[in-house]
Amino acid sequence: MVEFDEVRQLIGDILQLGDRAQKFGPDTPLLGSIPEFDSMAVVTLINALEERFDIQVADDEISAETFETVGKVYAFVREKALAGS
């Protein structure tokens, strides 16, 4: 089961945000709002999500909308994990 806190912590770890990530809620904006969240960070996060939650993310599933907020990243990962991909 994918927990919100796990996804939030992973985002914080990838972006090296330290304690700042603990304040993130589902509506916390990411893309375009956090300077550390650039295209390389997106790729690194996708790889980490795939590894941690045993999912596969296809190129056509990657969109700005998916990475708009912490909650959207969580929902995407949860959906992928429940689908078993």
C-alpha positions, 0 to 999 in steps of 0.5 A: 500500500502506498502511503502519502507520507512515503511519497512526500518524504521521497519528494523531499529526499530527491529535492534535498528539502530537509524538514521543509517537505514535512509541511507539504500537504496534498495541495502543495504545488510542485512544478513551477513553484519549487525551484529545485523541482526542475526537469532533472528532478522529475526524471530522478523522482520518476526513477525513485518512484518506480524503484520504491513502489515497484511500478513502471511509468511509461513515457506517455504517462508523464505530464505536467499535470501529474507533477502539479501537486504532491497530492497528484503525484501520490494519486498517480503512484497509488493508482499505478501500484493498485493496478499492479504496473 
